[in-house]
Amino acid sequence: MRPAAATLLLLALAPPLPAAEPTAHRGLAYAGTKNEKQTLDVYAEPGGKGRPVAVWVHGGGWQAGDKKDVNRKPVAFAEKGYVFVSVNYRLIPEATIGEMAADVAKAVRWVREHAAEYGGDPDRLVVTGHSAGAQLAALVCTDDRYFRAEGVPPAAVRACVPVDGDTYDVPLQIRTVEQRRAEIYRRKFGDEAAQKHLSAVTHAAKGKGIPPFLILHVKDHSEVTAQSNRLVAVLADAGVSARAYPATGKTHVSLDADLGTPGDEPSRAMFDFLAATLKK
């Protein structure tokens, strides 16, 4: 075999090169303040253009957590052709949960305005988050007042992927848990009117441009299973495409930590869902 032919054969048989490591652009202010809790990090592969953008909202019980806690997610999303953004937001006691949702909406508005600078498509946004971040992601994607206040058109947000949230229906959760935990939720969410207002299920309705939902949750946990199925049912009644994915062999922590790792089944389900949804 000629040397040139042998070289071509070796190149053809070689495994594909991994995606370039995304460059991290950290501490970008999205609300016109110097508050570190109103900043975000953008992870973008050099030379990208027109890529969908995934906006991640961390968990932590609305009083802890940080945008840097992303494990392998930036690399995994970059390998799938996304720009990845991780958002900080103000926490209890500095802000109410409604103000946290407003922070997330402000971050999405900033992302849309600046997406092209990092190779992203401003009209192909995905909103996702874990635990408290799942509640906030689901809320801003159903209660259109948050995005409307920031001038974000509903059509720009193409999908929502909440991960293991237990408060898509806050009054239901308070009725479900023991008294001690119920009191903690009441302190965080407020009175019954506020609890209802901060529940994604309250705002699901036809004609609002609510994006398709994939709700990941731990299979063997009764509360997150009930909350996920409740949100799916309400969204379906409103004509919104929604599906729950019960993750086998996961805990609340590992479902988040493993997201984006090779061979992880919830990750596969998420990326398959996003690929199909973003094609439409």
C-alpha positions in Angstrom: 0.0 0.0 0.0 1.3 3.4 -0.9 2.3 5.7 2.1 -0.4 8.2 1.2 -3.1 5.6 1.0 -2.0 4.1 4.3 -2.2 7.5 5.9 -5.7 8.0 4.6 -6.8 4.6 5.9 -5.4 5.3 9.4 -7.2 8.7 9.4 -10.5 7.0 8.4 -10.2 4.4 11.1 -9.1 6.8 13.9 -11.8 7.7 16.4 -13.2 11.3 16.1 -11.3 14.0 17.9 -13.0 15.2 21.1 -14.7 18.6 21.0 -12.5 21.5 22.0 -12.6 22.4 25.7 -15.2 25.2 26.1 -13.7 28.5 27.2 -15.2 29.8 30.5 -16.2 33.5 30.6 -16.8 34.0 34.3 -18.6 36.6 36.5 -20.6 38.4 33.8 -23.1 40.8 35.3 -26.6 40.4 33.9 -28.7 42.8 36.0 -26.6 46.0 35.9 -25.4 45.6 39.5 -22.1 44.6 41.2 -23.8 41.8 43.1 -21.9 38.6 42.5 -25.2 36.7 43.0 -26.5 38.5 39.8 -23.7 37.2 37.5 -23.4 34.2 35.2 -20.7 32.1 33.6 -20.7 31.3 29.8 -18.9 28.2 28.5 -18.4 28.4 24.8 -16.4 26.4 22.4 -14.1 28.6 20.3 -15.2 29.3 16.8 -18.8 28.3 17.3 -21.7 30.0 15.6 -25.5 29.6 15.8 -25.4 27.0 18.6 -28.3 26.5 20.9 -27.8 27.8 24.4 -28.6 25.9 27.6 -29.1 28.1 30.7 -28.5 26.2 33.9 -30.0 27.2 37.3 -28.3 25.6 40.3 -30.0 24.1 43.3 -29.5 24.6 47.0 -32.8 25.1 48.7 -33.1 28.7 47.6 -30.5 29.6 50.3 -27.3 28.0 49.1 -25.5 26.8 45.9 -23.4 28.6 43.3 -23.0 28.8 39.5 -19.6 27.1 39.6 -21.2 23.8 40.8 -21.7 22.3 37.3 -19.5 19.2 37.3 -19.1 17.9 33.7 -22.1 19.8 32.2 -20.2 22.5 30.3 -18.1 19.9 28.5 -21.0 17.6 27.8 -23.1 20.4 26.4 -20.2 21.6 24.3 -19.7 18.1 22.9 -23.3 18.2 21.8 -22.9 21.5 20.1 -24.3 23.9 22.8 -23.2 27.0 24.5 -23.7 26.4 28.3 -24.5 29.2 30.8 -24.6 28.8 34.5 -26.5 31.4 36.5 -26.2 32.8 40.0 -29.2 34.4 41.6 -29.9 36.1 44.9 -30.8 33.8 47.8 -32.8 33.8 51.0 -32.7 36.1 53.0 -31.5 38.7 50.4 -34.4 37.9 48.0 -37.8 36.2 47.9 -38.3 33.2 45.6 -40.3 35.5 43.3 -37.3 37.8 43.1 -35.1 34.8 42.4 -37.3 33.9 39.4 -37.0 37.5 38.3 -33.2 37.2 38.4 -33.4 34.0 36.3 -35.5 35.9 33.7 -33.0 38.8 33.7 -30.2 36.3 33.1 -32.1 34.7 30.2 -32.7 38.2 28.7 -28.9 38.9 29.0 -28.1 35.6 27.4 -30.4 36.3 24.5 -28.9 39.8 24.0 -25.3 38.4 24.0 -25.6 34.9 22.7 -24.1 35.7 19.3 -21.0 37.0 20.9 -20.3 33.5 22.2 -21.4 31.6 19.2 -25.0 31.1 20.4 -28.4 31.4 18.7 -30.5 33.9 20.7 -33.7 32.2 19.5 -32.8 28.6 20.5 -32.6 28.8 24.3 -33.1 25.9 26.8 -33.8 26.6 30.4 -32.9 23.9 32.9 -31.9 23.5 36.6 -31.7 21.2 39.6 -33.8 21.1 42.8 -34.6 24.7 43.7 -33.3 25.5 40.3 -35.8 23.1 38.8 -38.6 25.0 40.5 -37.3 28.3 39.2 -36.8 27.0 35.7 -40.3 25.5 35.6 -41.8 28.7 37.0 -40.3 31.2 34.5 -41.2 28.9 31.6 -44.9 28.7 32.7 -45.6 32.1 34.3 -45.1 34.3 31.2 -44.9 37.5 33.3 -41.3 36.9 34.1 -40.0 36.8 30.6 -42.5 39.4 29.4 -41.1 41.8 31.9 -37.6 41.3 30.4 -38.8 41.4 26.7 -38.0 37.8 26.1 -40.3 36.4 23.5 -41.8 33.0 24.3 -40.7 31.5 21.0 -37.0 32.1 21.9 -37.2 29.5 24.8 -37.5 26.2 23.0 -37.4 23.7 25.9 -37.4 23.4 29.7 -35.7 20.5 31.6 -36.3 20.7 35.3 -34.3 18.1 37.3 -35.6 16.6 40.5 -37.7 19.4 41.8 -40.3 18.9 44.6 -42.2 22.2 44.4 -43.9 22.5 41.0 -47.1 22.5 43.1 -46.1 24.1 46.4 -49.4 23.6 48.3 -49.4 19.9 47.3 -45.9 19.5 48.7 -46.8 21.2 51.9 -49.8 18.9 52.4 -47.6 15.9 51.6 -44.7 16.3 54.0 -44.4 16.1 57.7 -45.1 19.2 59.8 -41.5 20.3 60.4 -40.7 20.4 56.7 -44.1 22.0 55.9 -43.2 24.9 58.2 -39.8 25.3 56.3 -41.6 25.5 53.0 -44.1 28.0 54.4 -41.3 30.2 55.7 -39.6 30.1 52.3 -42.7 30.5 50.0 -45.0 32.6 52.2 -48.8 32.3 52.6 -51.1 30.2 50.6 -51.6 32.8 47.9 -47.8 33.1 47.5 -47.4 29.4 47.4 -49.9 29.1 44.6 -48.4 32.0 42.7 -44.9 30.4 42.9 -46.1 27.0 41.6 -45.6 26.2 37.9 -48.8 24.2 37.8 -50.8 27.4 38.5 -49.7 29.0 35.3 -50.0 26.2 32.7 -52.5 27.3 30.1 -53.1 27.2 26.4 -51.9 29.9 24.1 -49.0 31.1 26.2 -46.2 29.7 24.2 -45.0 27.4 27.0 -42.1 25.3 25.6 -42.0 21.5 25.7 -40.9 20.0 29.0 -38.8 17.0 29.9 -38.9 16.5 33.7 -36.1 14.3 35.1 -36.6 12.9 38.6 -35.4 10.1 40.9 -37.6 7.1 40.3 -37.6 5.8 43.9 -38.6 9.1 45.6 -42.3 9.5 46.1 -42.4 13.3 46.5 -40.4 14.2 43.3 -42.3 11.5 41.4 -45.7 12.9 42.5 -44.6 16.5 41.7 -43.2 15.6 38.3 -46.3 13.6 37.3 -48.5 16.4 38.5 -46.7 19.0 36.4 -46.8 16.7 33.4 -50.6 16.2 33.7 -51.3 19.9 34.1 -49.1 20.8 31.1 -50.7 18.1 29.0 -54.1 19.4 29.8 -52.9 22.8 28.6 -51.8 21.2 25.3 -48.1 21.5 26.1 -45.8 18.6 25.2 -44.5 17.2 28.5 -42.9 14.0 29.7 -41.4 12.8 33.0 -38.3 10.6 33.0 -37.9 8.5 36.2 -34.2 7.9 36.7 -33.4 4.5 38.0 -30.6 4.0 40.6 -30.1 7.7 41.2 -30.3 9.9 44.3 -31.2 13.6 44.4 -27.4 14.4 44.5 -26.2 11.9 41.9 -28.9 12.7 39.3 -27.4 16.2 39.2 -23.8 15.2 39.6 -23.9 12.6 36.9 -25.7 14.7 34.3 -23.4 14.9 31.3 -21.2 12.0 32.2 -20.6 9.3 29.5 -23.1 6.4 29.6 -25.5 8.2 31.9 -29.1 7.3 30.9 -30.8 10.5 32.1 -28.3 12.5 30.1 -29.0 10.5 27.0 -32.7 11.0 27.5 -32.2 14.8 28.0 -30.0 15.2 24.9 -32.3 13.1 22.7 -35.3 15.2 23.9 -33.4 18.4 23.1 -32.2 17.3 19.7 -35.8 16.3 18.7 -37.3 19.5 20.2 -34.8 21.9 18.7 -35.3 20.4 15.2 -39.0 21.5 15.2 
